[in-house]
């Protein structure tokens, strides 16, 4: 049955409309969890607020389990799901550069749009920066074209690289995440700050 | 401080994570792809350069390879939705307000400069890494993509490693 668009149950234009609705859900959930706050996002790296870790990994696990179950029930054909390809060097290099951007800017692209939507001007500045950064990439593309395309590995799954089944891999990741949640809860007490409150239920 | 009504509390993060995961699953089920963000900016930049400097776009390598990209893309519509969804949540919770959010010991000007520079890095890195925290790390991890885990580790590892040097911005 799913994915609907690949199986031609919905048209490409309906797909775009649903993308808009999915985006509303995405933005709503991000904002409701305080991903519109740079101090909250940066708190991840100083331990005083580890919401990013909790939301991010709970979402990834929910996504993994959802795909597993839906494929088990025959609701979705996993072979039609897009897997981003792995170009090892640029995946690492790009990630490192993004990490610099994260600690300086306090946002990532998705969260900056979410924060700008409620009036955060620092998020607007960050978005301006993203446009400049992307333009820098496209304009100077010949400079990093080789690096960008180096060490292409196809679209491997972590599970197949480690020789595990999808289910066992997911279980392992859940166990690791539970350990990290425990560390996160500990860190929020250990690194709590007088000038910052979590403000969450 | 005036006695403004306190904004509502944020959602429980584990509940929030489950809800975000459900949004992700809907995206997989409907469109066969996960969430993203930086790709929408790329579409706008490519379309913008093609409009403003068509001659240049015809000659520069990157635009030639991406001439089929347009504003009518999945991520552009999704990101328009993010703006609406974020605004709705902020409106319901009483968080709509123009402000510059910053650490307690820096000026607003420094914060805006740091945010702009951070955005430049994130924009550049997201193109090099073929996706940002949403498209590469979160979605990649959910589909168990090796690249997703690698990028996630590189982003968060670097930010943790540099946190000490950037502490004046946040603490």
HADDOCK unambig.tbl for C-alpha pairs under 7 A between the chains (distance, minus, plus):
assign (segid A and resid 2 and name CA) (segid B and resid 29 and name CA) 4.97 0.50 0.50
assign (segid A and resid 2 and name CA) (segid B and resid 30 and name CA) 6.45 0.50 0.50
assign (segid A and resid 3 and name CA) (segid B and resid 28 and name CA) 6.39 0.50 0.50
assign (segid A and resid 3 and name CA) (segid B and resid 29 and name CA) 4.43 0.50 0.50
assign (segid A and resid 3 and name CA) (segid B and resid 30 and name CA) 5.01 0.50 0.50
assign (segid A and resid 3 and name CA) (segid B and resid 31 and name CA) 5.57 0.50 0.50
assign (segid A and resid 3 and name CA) (segid B and resid 32 and name CA) 4.84 0.50 0.50
assign (segid A and resid 4 and name CA) (segid B and resid 29 and name CA) 6.38 0.50 0.50
assign (segid A and resid 4 and name CA) (segid B and resid 30 and name CA) 4.77 0.50 0.50
assign (segid A and resid 4 and name CA) (segid B and resid 31 and name CA) 6.21 0.50 0.50
assign (segid A and resid 5 and name CA) (segid B and resid 30 and name CA) 6.22 0.50 0.50
assign (segid A and resid 5 and name CA) (segid B and resid 31 and name CA) 5.41 0.50 0.50
assign (segid A and resid 6 and name CA) (segid B and resid 32 and name CA) 6.94 0.50 0.50
assign (segid A and resid 15 and name CA) (segid B and resid 31 and name CA) 6.56 0.50 0.50
assign (segid A and resid 16 and name CA) (segid B and resid 74 and name CA) 5.49 0.50 0.50
assign (segid A and resid 16 and name CA) (segid B and resid 77 and name CA) 6.25 0.50 0.50
assign (segid A and resid 19 and name CA) (segid B and resid 74 and name CA) 5.95 0.50 0.50
assign (segid A and resid 19 and name CA) (segid B and resid 77 and name CA) 5.73 0.50 0.50
assign (segid A and resid 19 and name CA) (segid B and resid 78 and name CA) 4.70 0.50 0.50
assign (segid A and resid 20 and name CA) (segid B and resid 77 and name CA) 4.81 0.50 0.50
assign (segid A and resid 20 and name CA) (segid B and resid 78 and name CA) 4.48 0.50 0.50
assign (segid A and resid 20 and name CA) (segid B and resid 80 and name CA) 6.47 0.50 0.50
assign (segid A and resid 20 and name CA) (segid B and resid 81 and name CA) 4.59 0.50 0.50
assign (segid A and resid 21 and name CA) (segid B and resid 81 and name CA) 6.07 0.50 0.50
assign (segid A and resid 22 and name CA) (segid B and resid 23 and name CA) 6.55 0.50 0.50
assign (segid A and resid 22 and name CA) (segid B and resid 27 and name CA) 6.70 0.50 0.50
assign (segid A and resid 22 and name CA) (segid B and resid 78 and name CA) 6.38 0.50 0.50
assign (segid A and resid 23 and name CA) (segid B and resid 78 and name CA) 4.17 0.50 0.50
assign (segid A and resid 23 and name CA) (segid B and resid 79 and name CA) 5.80 0.50 0.50
assign (segid A and resid 23 and name CA) (segid B and resid 80 and name CA) 6.91 0.50 0.50
assign (segid A and resid 23 and name CA) (segid B and resid 81 and name CA) 4.04 0.50 0.50
assign (segid A and resid 23 and name CA) (segid B and resid 82 and name CA) 4.58 0.50 0.50
assign (segid A and resid 24 and name CA) (segid B and resid 81 and name CA) 4.18 0.50 0.50
assign (segid A and resid 24 and name CA) (segid B and resid 82 and name CA) 4.87 0.50 0.50
assign (segid A and resid 24 and name CA) (segid B and resid 84 and name CA) 5.82 0.50 0.50
assign (segid A and resid 24 and name CA) (segid B and resid 85 and name CA) 3.94 0.50 0.50
assign (segid A and resid 25 and name CA) (segid B and resid 23 and name CA) 6.42 0.50 0.50
assign (segid A and resid 25 and name CA) (segid B and resid 85 and name CA) 6.06 0.50 0.50
assign (segid A and resid 26 and name CA) (segid B and resid 20 and name CA) 6.62 0.50 0.50
assign (segid A and resid 26 and name CA) (segid B and resid 23 and name CA) 6.41 0.50 0.50
assign (segid A and resid 26 and name CA) (segid B and resid 82 and name CA) 5.95 0.50 0.50
assign (segid A and resid 26 and name CA) (segid B and resid 85 and name CA) 6.97 0.50 0.50
assign (segid A and resid 27 and name CA) (segid B and resid 81 and name CA) 6.95 0.50 0.50
assign (segid A and resid 27 and name CA) (segid B and resid 82 and name CA) 3.94 0.50 0.50
assign (segid A and resid 27 and name CA) (segid B and resid 83 and name CA) 6.42 0.50 0.50
assign (segid A and resid 27 and name CA) (segid B and resid 85 and name CA) 4.43 0.50 0.50
assign (segid A and resid 27 and name CA) (segid B and resid 86 and name CA) 4.44 0.50 0.50
assign (segid A and resid 28 and name CA) (segid B and resid 85 and name CA) 4.23 0.50 0.50
assign (segid A and resid 28 and name CA) (segid B and resid 86 and name CA) 4.70 0.50 0.50
assign (segid A and resid 28 and name CA) (segid B and resid 88 and name CA) 6.75 0.50 0.50
assign (segid A and resid 28 and name CA) (segid B and resid 89 and name CA) 5.22 0.50 0.50
assign (segid A and resid 29 and name CA) (segid B and resid 16 and name CA) 6.44 0.50 0.50
assign (segid A and resid 29 and name CA) (segid B and resid 19 and name CA) 6.92 0.50 0.50
assign (segid A and resid 29 and name CA) (segid B and resid 20 and name CA) 6.21 0.50 0.50
assign (segid A and resid 31 and name CA) (segid B and resid 86 and name CA) 5.24 0.50 0.50
assign (segid A and resid 31 and name CA) (segid B and resid 89 and name CA) 6.05 0.50 0.50
assign (segid A and resid 31 and name CA) (segid B and resid 90 and name CA) 6.65 0.50 0.50
assign (segid A and resid 32 and name CA) (segid B and resid 10 and name CA) 5.60 0.50 0.50
assign (segid A and resid 32 and name CA) (segid B and resid 11 and name CA) 5.76 0.50 0.50
assign (segid A and resid 32 and name CA) (segid B and resid 89 and name CA) 6.01 0.50 0.50
assign (segid A and resid 33 and name CA) (segid B and resid 10 and name CA) 5.22 0.50 0.50
assign (segid A and resid 33 and name CA) (segid B and resid 11 and name CA) 5.20 0.50 0.50
assign (segid A and resid 33 and name CA) (segid B and resid 13 and name CA) 6.36 0.50 0.50
assign (segid A and resid 33 and name CA) (segid B and resid 16 and name CA) 6.24 0.50 0.50
assign (segid A and resid 34 and name CA) (segid B and resid 10 and name CA) 6.09 0.50 0.50
assign (segid A and resid 38 and name CA) (segid B and resid 101 and name CA) 6.78 0.50 0.50
assign (segid A and resid 39 and name CA) (segid B and resid 102 and name CA) 6.73 0.50 0.50
assign (segid A and resid 39 and name CA) (segid B and resid 103 and name CA) 6.89 0.50 0.50
assign (segid A and resid 39 and name CA) (segid B and resid 170 and name CA) 6.94 0.50 0.50
assign (segid A and resid 45 and name CA) (segid B and resid 159 and name CA) 6.84 0.50 0.50
assign (segid A and resid 45 and name CA) (segid B and resid 160 and name CA) 5.37 0.50 0.50
assign (segid A and resid 45 and name CA) (segid B and resid 163 and name CA) 6.09 0.50 0.50
assign (segid A and resid 51 and name CA) (segid B and resid 13 and name CA) 5.98 0.50 0.50
assign (segid A and resid 54 and name CA) (segid B and resid 13 and name CA) 5.98 0.50 0.50
assign (segid A and resid 54 and name CA) (segid B and resid 14 and name CA) 6.09 0.50 0.50
assign (segid A and resid 54 and name CA) (segid B and resid 17 and name CA) 6.88 0.50 0.50
assign (segid A and resid 55 and name CA) (segid B and resid 13 and name CA) 5.29 0.50 0.50
assign (segid A and resid 55 and name CA) (segid B and resid 14 and name CA) 5.83 0.50 0.50
assign (segid A and resid 55 and name CA) (segid B and resid 16 and name CA) 5.97 0.50 0.50
assign (segid A and resid 55 and name CA) (segid B and resid 17 and name CA) 3.99 0.50 0.50
assign (segid A and resid 56 and name CA) (segid B and resid 17 and name CA) 6.22 0.50 0.50
assign (segid A and resid 56 and name CA) (segid B and resid 138 and name CA) 6.97 0.50 0.50
assign (segid A and resid 58 and name CA) (segid B and resid 14 and name CA) 6.21 0.50 0.50
assign (segid A and resid 58 and name CA) (segid B and resid 17 and name CA) 4.61 0.50 0.50
assign (segid A and resid 58 and name CA) (segid B and resid 18 and name CA) 5.93 0.50 0.50
assign (segid A and resid 59 and name CA) (segid B and resid 17 and name CA) 4.32 0.50 0.50
assign (segid A and resid 59 and name CA) (segid B and resid 18 and name CA) 5.34 0.50 0.50
assign (segid A and resid 59 and name CA) (segid B and resid 20 and name CA) 5.38 0.50 0.50
assign (segid A and resid 59 and name CA) (segid B and resid 21 and name CA) 3.93 0.50 0.50
assign (segid A and resid 60 and name CA) (segid B and resid 21 and name CA) 6.20 0.50 0.50
assign (segid A and resid 60 and name CA) (segid B and resid 138 and name CA) 6.00 0.50 0.50
assign (segid A and resid 60 and name CA) (segid B and resid 141 and name CA) 6.16 0.50 0.50
assign (segid A and resid 60 and name CA) (segid B and resid 142 and name CA) 4.81 0.50 0.50
assign (segid A and resid 61 and name CA) (segid B and resid 142 and name CA) 6.62 0.50 0.50
assign (segid A and resid 62 and name CA) (segid B and resid 18 and name CA) 5.86 0.50 0.50
assign (segid A and resid 62 and name CA) (segid B and resid 21 and name CA) 4.90 0.50 0.50
assign (segid A and resid 62 and name CA) (segid B and resid 22 and name CA) 6.93 0.50 0.50
assign (segid A and resid 63 and name CA) (segid B and resid 21 and name CA) 4.87 0.50 0.50
assign (segid A and resid 63 and name CA) (segid B and resid 22 and name CA) 6.77 0.50 0.50
assign (segid A and resid 63 and name CA) (segid B and resid 24 and name CA) 6.22 0.50 0.50
assign (segid A and resid 63 and name CA) (segid B and resid 25 and name CA) 5.64 0.50 0.50
assign (segid A and resid 63 and name CA) (segid B and resid 142 and name CA) 5.18 0.50 0.50
assign (segid A and resid 64 and name CA) (segid B and resid 142 and name CA) 4.69 0.50 0.50
assign (segid A and resid 64 and name CA) (segid B and resid 143 and name CA) 6.27 0.50 0.50
assign (segid A and resid 66 and name CA) (segid B and resid 25 and name CA) 6.37 0.50 0.50
assign (segid A and resid 67 and name CA) (segid B and resid 25 and name CA) 6.99 0.50 0.50
assign (segid A and resid 76 and name CA) (segid B and resid 29 and name CA) 6.53 0.50 0.50
assign (segid A and resid 80 and name CA) (segid B and resid 32 and name CA) 6.37 0.50 0.50
assign (segid A and resid 81 and name CA) (segid B and resid 28 and name CA) 6.76 0.50 0.50
assign (segid A and resid 81 and name CA) (segid B and resid 32 and name CA) 4.62 0.50 0.50
assign (segid A and resid 81 and name CA) (segid B and resid 33 and name CA) 5.90 0.50 0.50
assign (segid A and resid 82 and name CA) (segid B and resid 32 and name CA) 6.15 0.50 0.50
assign (segid A and resid 82 and name CA) (segid B and resid 33 and name CA) 5.34 0.50 0.50
assign (segid A and resid 83 and name CA) (segid B and resid 143 and name CA) 6.73 0.50 0.50
assign (segid A and resid 83 and name CA) (segid B and resid 145 and name CA) 6.34 0.50 0.50
assign (segid A and resid 84 and name CA) (segid B and resid 140 and name CA) 6.57 0.50 0.50
assign (segid A and resid 84 and name CA) (segid B and resid 145 and name CA) 6.72 0.50 0.50
assign (segid A and resid 85 and name CA) (segid B and resid 147 and name CA) 6.74 0.50 0.50
assign (segid A and resid 86 and name CA) (segid B and resid 146 and name CA) 6.75 0.50 0.50
assign (segid A and resid 86 and name CA) (segid B and resid 147 and name CA) 4.67 0.50 0.50
assign (segid A and resid 90 and name CA) (segid B and resid 128 and name CA) 5.66 0.50 0.50
assign (segid A and resid 90 and name CA) (segid B and resid 129 and name CA) 5.28 0.50 0.50
assign (segid A and resid 91 and name CA) (segid B and resid 129 and name CA) 4.47 0.50 0.50
assign (segid A and resid 91 and name CA) (segid B and resid 147 and name CA) 6.36 0.50 0.50
assign (segid A and resid 91 and name CA) (segid B and resid 150 and name CA) 6.59 0.50 0.50
assign (segid A and resid 91 and name CA) (segid B and resid 151 and name CA) 5.33 0.50 0.50
assign (segid A and resid 92 and name CA) (segid B and resid 150 and name CA) 6.45 0.50 0.50
assign (segid A and resid 92 and name CA) (segid B and resid 151 and name CA) 5.79 0.50 0.50
assign (segid A and resid 92 and name CA) (segid B and resid 154 and name CA) 5.70 0.50 0.50
assign (segid A and resid 93 and name CA) (segid B and resid 129 and name CA) 6.99 0.50 0.50
assign (segid A and resid 94 and name CA) (segid B and resid 125 and name CA) 4.13 0.50 0.50
assign (segid A and resid 94 and name CA) (segid B and resid 126 and name CA) 6.07 0.50 0.50
assign (segid A and resid 94 and name CA) (segid B and resid 128 and name CA) 4.81 0.50 0.50
assign (segid A and resid 94 and name CA) (segid B and resid 129 and name CA) 4.13 0.50 0.50
assign (segid A and resid 95 and name CA) (segid B and resid 125 and name CA) 6.30 0.50 0.50
assign (segid A and resid 95 and name CA) (segid B and resid 129 and name CA) 6.12 0.50 0.50
assign (segid A and resid 95 and name CA) (segid B and resid 151 and name CA) 4.94 0.50 0.50
assign (segid A and resid 95 and name CA) (segid B and resid 152 and name CA) 6.99 0.50 0.50
assign (segid A and resid 95 and name CA) (segid B and resid 154 and name CA) 4.66 0.50 0.50
assign (segid A and resid 95 and name CA) (segid B and resid 155 and name CA) 4.49 0.50 0.50
assign (segid A and resid 96 and name CA) (segid B and resid 154 and name CA) 5.18 0.50 0.50
assign (segid A and resid 96 and name CA) (segid B and resid 155 and name CA) 5.38 0.50 0.50
assign (segid A and resid 96 and name CA) (segid B and resid 158 and name CA) 5.54 0.50 0.50
assign (segid A and resid 97 and name CA) (segid B and resid 121 and name CA) 5.84 0.50 0.50
assign (segid A and resid 97 and name CA) (segid B and resid 122 and name CA) 6.57 0.50 0.50
assign (segid A and resid 97 and name CA) (segid B and resid 125 and name CA) 4.92 0.50 0.50
assign (segid A and resid 98 and name CA) (segid B and resid 121 and name CA) 5.97 0.50 0.50
assign (segid A and resid 98 and name CA) (segid B and resid 122 and name CA) 4.44 0.50 0.50
assign (segid A and resid 98 and name CA) (segid B and resid 125 and name CA) 4.91 0.50 0.50
assign (segid A and resid 98 and name CA) (segid B and resid 126 and name CA) 6.52 0.50 0.50
assign (segid A and resid 98 and name CA) (segid B and resid 155 and name CA) 5.67 0.50 0.50
assign (segid A and resid 99 and name CA) (segid B and resid 154 and name CA) 6.96 0.50 0.50
assign (segid A and resid 99 and name CA) (segid B and resid 155 and name CA) 4.11 0.50 0.50
assign (segid A and resid 99 and name CA) (segid B and resid 156 and name CA) 6.01 0.50 0.50
assign (segid A and resid 99 and name CA) (segid B and resid 158 and name CA) 4.90 0.50 0.50
assign (segid A and resid 99 and name CA) (segid B and resid 159 and name CA) 4.57 0.50 0.50
assign (segid A and resid 100 and name CA) (segid B and resid 118 and name CA) 6.93 0.50 0.50
assign (segid A and resid 100 and name CA) (segid B and resid 121 and name CA) 6.68 0.50 0.50
assign (segid A and resid 100 and name CA) (segid B and resid 158 and name CA) 6.54 0.50 0.50
assign (segid A and resid 100 and name CA) (segid B and resid 159 and name CA) 5.94 0.50 0.50
assign (segid A and resid 101 and name CA) (segid B and resid 118 and name CA) 3.82 0.50 0.50
assign (segid A and resid 101 and name CA) (segid B and resid 119 and name CA) 5.97 0.50 0.50
assign (segid A and resid 101 and name CA) (segid B and resid 121 and name CA) 4.71 0.50 0.50
assign (segid A and resid 101 and name CA) (segid B and resid 122 and name CA) 4.74 0.50 0.50
assign (segid A and resid 102 and name CA) (segid B and resid 118 and name CA) 6.28 0.50 0.50
assign (segid A and resid 102 and name CA) (segid B and resid 122 and name CA) 6.91 0.50 0.50
assign (segid A and resid 102 and name CA) (segid B and resid 159 and name CA) 6.41 0.50 0.50
assign (segid A and resid 103 and name CA) (segid B and resid 159 and name CA) 5.31 0.50 0.50
assign (segid A and resid 103 and name CA) (segid B and resid 163 and name CA) 6.44 0.50 0.50
assign (segid A and resid 103 and name CA) (segid B and resid 166 and name CA) 6.82 0.50 0.50
assign (segid A and resid 104 and name CA) (segid B and resid 114 and name CA) 5.58 0.50 0.50
assign (segid A and resid 104 and name CA) (segid B and resid 115 and name CA) 6.35 0.50 0.50
assign (segid A and resid 104 and name CA) (segid B and resid 118 and name CA) 4.90 0.50 0.50
assign (segid A and resid 104 and name CA) (segid B and resid 166 and name CA) 6.79 0.50 0.50
assign (segid A and resid 105 and name CA) (segid B and resid 114 and name CA) 5.69 0.50 0.50
assign (segid A and resid 105 and name CA) (segid B and resid 115 and name CA) 3.95 0.50 0.50
assign (segid A and resid 105 and name CA) (segid B and resid 116 and name CA) 6.91 0.50 0.50
assign (segid A and resid 105 and name CA) (segid B and resid 117 and name CA) 6.97 0.50 0.50
assign (segid A and resid 105 and name CA) (segid B and resid 118 and name CA) 4.10 0.50 0.50
assign (segid A and resid 105 and name CA) (segid B and resid 119 and name CA) 6.21 0.50 0.50
assign (segid A and resid 108 and name CA) (segid B and resid 122 and name CA) 6.96 0.50 0.50
assign (segid A and resid 108 and name CA) (segid B and resid 133 and name CA) 6.64 0.50 0.50
assign (segid A and resid 109 and name CA) (segid B and resid 37 and name CA) 5.89 0.50 0.50
assign (segid A and resid 109 and name CA) (segid B and resid 38 and name CA) 5.89 0.50 0.50
assign (segid A and resid 110 and name CA) (segid B and resid 37 and name CA) 5.07 0.50 0.50
assign (segid A and resid 110 and name CA) (segid B and resid 134 and name CA) 6.81 0.50 0.50
assign (segid A and resid 113 and name CA) (segid B and resid 83 and name CA) 6.20 0.50 0.50
assign (segid A and resid 114 and name CA) (segid B and resid 82 and name CA) 6.17 0.50 0.50
assign (segid A and resid 114 and name CA) (segid B and resid 83 and name CA) 5.75 0.50 0.50
assign (segid A and resid 114 and name CA) (segid B and resid 86 and name CA) 5.01 0.50 0.50
assign (segid A and resid 117 and name CA) (segid B and resid 83 and name CA) 5.25 0.50 0.50
assign (segid A and resid 117 and name CA) (segid B and resid 86 and name CA) 5.78 0.50 0.50
assign (segid A and resid 117 and name CA) (segid B and resid 87 and name CA) 5.04 0.50 0.50
assign (segid A and resid 118 and name CA) (segid B and resid 86 and name CA) 6.76 0.50 0.50
assign (segid A and resid 118 and name CA) (segid B and resid 87 and name CA) 5.37 0.50 0.50
assign (segid A and resid 118 and name CA) (segid B and resid 90 and name CA) 5.80 0.50 0.50
assign (segid A and resid 118 and name CA) (segid B and resid 95 and name CA) 6.70 0.50 0.50
assign (segid A and resid 118 and name CA) (segid B and resid 96 and name CA) 4.72 0.50 0.50
assign (segid A and resid 118 and name CA) (segid B and resid 97 and name CA) 6.28 0.50 0.50
assign (segid A and resid 119 and name CA) (segid B and resid 96 and name CA) 6.13 0.50 0.50
assign (segid A and resid 119 and name CA) (segid B and resid 97 and name CA) 5.22 0.50 0.50
assign (segid A and resid 119 and name CA) (segid B and resid 98 and name CA) 4.30 0.50 0.50
assign (segid A and resid 119 and name CA) (segid B and resid 99 and name CA) 6.36 0.50 0.50
assign (segid A and resid 120 and name CA) (segid B and resid 98 and name CA) 5.67 0.50 0.50
assign (segid A and resid 120 and name CA) (segid B and resid 99 and name CA) 5.15 0.50 0.50
assign (segid A and resid 120 and name CA) (segid B and resid 100 and name CA) 5.74 0.50 0.50
assign (segid A and resid 120 and name CA) (segid B and resid 101 and name CA) 6.85 0.50 0.50
assign (segid A and resid 121 and name CA) (segid B and resid 98 and name CA) 6.59 0.50 0.50
assign (segid A and resid 121 and name CA) (segid B and resid 99 and name CA) 5.79 0.50 0.50
assign (segid A and resid 121 and name CA) (segid B and resid 100 and name CA) 5.18 0.50 0.50
assign (segid A and resid 122 and name CA) (segid B and resid 100 and name CA) 5.24 0.50 0.50
assign (segid A and resid 122 and name CA) (segid B and resid 101 and name CA) 6.48 0.50 0.50
assign (segid A and resid 122 and name CA) (segid B and resid 111 and name CA) 6.95 0.50 0.50
assign (segid A and resid 122 and name CA) (segid B and resid 112 and name CA) 5.37 0.50 0.50
assign (segid A and resid 122 and name CA) (segid B and resid 115 and name CA) 6.05 0.50 0.50
assign (segid A and resid 125 and name CA) (segid B and resid 112 and name CA) 6.09 0.50 0.50
assign (segid A and resid 125 and name CA) (segid B and resid 115 and name CA) 5.92 0.50 0.50
assign (segid A and resid 125 and name CA) (segid B and resid 116 and name CA) 5.00 0.50 0.50
assign (segid A and resid 126 and name CA) (segid B and resid 115 and name CA) 4.78 0.50 0.50
assign (segid A and resid 126 and name CA) (segid B and resid 116 and name CA) 4.57 0.50 0.50
assign (segid A and resid 126 and name CA) (segid B and resid 118 and name CA) 6.54 0.50 0.50
assign (segid A and resid 126 and name CA) (segid B and resid 119 and name CA) 4.41 0.50 0.50
assign (segid A and resid 127 and name CA) (segid B and resid 119 and name CA) 6.11 0.50 0.50
assign (segid A and resid 128 and name CA) (segid B and resid 116 and name CA) 6.54 0.50 0.50
assign (segid A and resid 128 and name CA) (segid B and resid 119 and name CA) 7.00 0.50 0.50
assign (segid A and resid 129 and name CA) (segid B and resid 116 and name CA) 4.54 0.50 0.50
assign (segid A and resid 129 and name CA) (segid B and resid 117 and name CA) 6.13 0.50 0.50
assign (segid A and resid 129 and name CA) (segid B and resid 118 and name CA) 6.92 0.50 0.50
assign (segid A and resid 129 and name CA) (segid B and resid 119 and name CA) 4.00 0.50 0.50
assign (segid A and resid 129 and name CA) (segid B and resid 120 and name CA) 4.21 0.50 0.50
assign (segid A and resid 130 and name CA) (segid B and resid 119 and name CA) 4.41 0.50 0.50
assign (segid A and resid 130 and name CA) (segid B and resid 120 and name CA) 4.86 0.50 0.50
assign (segid A and resid 130 and name CA) (segid B and resid 122 and name CA) 6.17 0.50 0.50
assign (segid A and resid 130 and name CA) (segid B and resid 123 and name CA) 4.09 0.50 0.50
assign (segid A and resid 131 and name CA) (segid B and resid 41 and name CA) 6.49 0.50 0.50
assign (segid A and resid 131 and name CA) (segid B and resid 45 and name CA) 6.96 0.50 0.50
assign (segid A and resid 131 and name CA) (segid B and resid 123 and name CA) 6.50 0.50 0.50
assign (segid A and resid 132 and name CA) (segid B and resid 120 and name CA) 5.73 0.50 0.50
assign (segid A and resid 133 and name CA) (segid B and resid 119 and name CA) 6.96 0.50 0.50
assign (segid A and resid 133 and name CA) (segid B and resid 120 and name CA) 4.03 0.50 0.50
assign (segid A and resid 133 and name CA) (segid B and resid 121 and name CA) 6.12 0.50 0.50
assign (segid A and resid 133 and name CA) (segid B and resid 122 and name CA) 6.98 0.50 0.50
assign (segid A and resid 133 and name CA) (segid B and resid 123 and name CA) 4.28 0.50 0.50
assign (segid A and resid 133 and name CA) (segid B and resid 124 and name CA) 4.40 0.50 0.50
assign (segid A and resid 134 and name CA) (segid B and resid 42 and name CA) 6.34 0.50 0.50
assign (segid A and resid 134 and name CA) (segid B and resid 123 and name CA) 4.83 0.50 0.50
assign (segid A and resid 134 and name CA) (segid B and resid 124 and name CA) 5.13 0.50 0.50
assign (segid A and resid 134 and name CA) (segid B and resid 127 and name CA) 6.60 0.50 0.50
assign (segid A and resid 135 and name CA) (segid B and resid 45 and name CA) 6.44 0.50 0.50
assign (segid A and resid 136 and name CA) (segid B and resid 124 and name CA) 6.77 0.50 0.50
assign (segid A and resid 137 and name CA) (segid B and resid 124 and name CA) 5.52 0.50 0.50
assign (segid A and resid 137 and name CA) (segid B and resid 127 and name CA) 6.81 0.50 0.50
assign (segid A and resid 138 and name CA) (segid B and resid 62 and name CA) 5.77 0.50 0.50
assign (segid A and resid 141 and name CA) (segid B and resid 62 and name CA) 6.18 0.50 0.50
assign (segid A and resid 148 and name CA) (segid B and resid 128 and name CA) 6.06 0.50 0.50
assign (segid A and resid 155 and name CA) (segid B and resid 145 and name CA) 6.95 0.50 0.50
assign (segid A and resid 156 and name CA) (segid B and resid 145 and name CA) 6.14 0.50 0.50
assign (segid A and resid 156 and name CA) (segid B and resid 146 and name CA) 5.82 0.50 0.50
assign (segid A and resid 157 and name CA) (segid B and resid 144 and name CA) 5.31 0.50 0.50
assign (segid A and resid 157 and name CA) (segid B and resid 145 and name CA) 4.42 0.50 0.50
assign (segid A and resid 157 and name CA) (segid B and resid 146 and name CA) 5.01 0.50 0.50
assign (segid A and resid 158 and name CA) (segid B and resid 144 and name CA) 5.62 0.50 0.50
assign (segid A and resid 158 and name CA) (segid B and resid 145 and name CA) 5.75 0.50 0.50
assign (segid A and resid 158 and name CA) (segid B and resid 146 and name CA) 4.51 0.50 0.50
assign (segid A and resid 159 and name CA) (segid B and resid 144 and name CA) 6.89 0.50 0.50
assign (segid A and resid 199 and name CA) (segid B and resid 9 and name CA) 5.35 0.50 0.50
assign (segid A and resid 199 and name CA) (segid B and resid 10 and name CA) 6.22 0.50 0.50
assign (segid A and resid 200 and name CA) (segid B and resid 9 and name CA) 4.88 0.50 0.50
assign (segid A and resid 200 and name CA) (segid B and resid 10 and name CA) 4.47 0.50 0.50
assign (segid A and resid 200 and name CA) (segid B and resid 11 and name CA) 5.97 0.50 0.50
assign (segid A and resid 200 and name CA) (segid B and resid 12 and name CA) 6.25 0.50 0.50
assign (segid A and resid 201 and name CA) (segid B and resid 9 and name CA) 6.31 0.50 0.50
assign (segid A and resid 201 and name CA) (segid B and resid 10 and name CA) 6.47 0.50 0.50
assign (segid A and resid 201 and name CA) (segid B and resid 11 and name CA) 6.04 0.50 0.50
assign (segid A and resid 201 and name CA) (segid B and resid 12 and name CA) 5.31 0.50 0.50
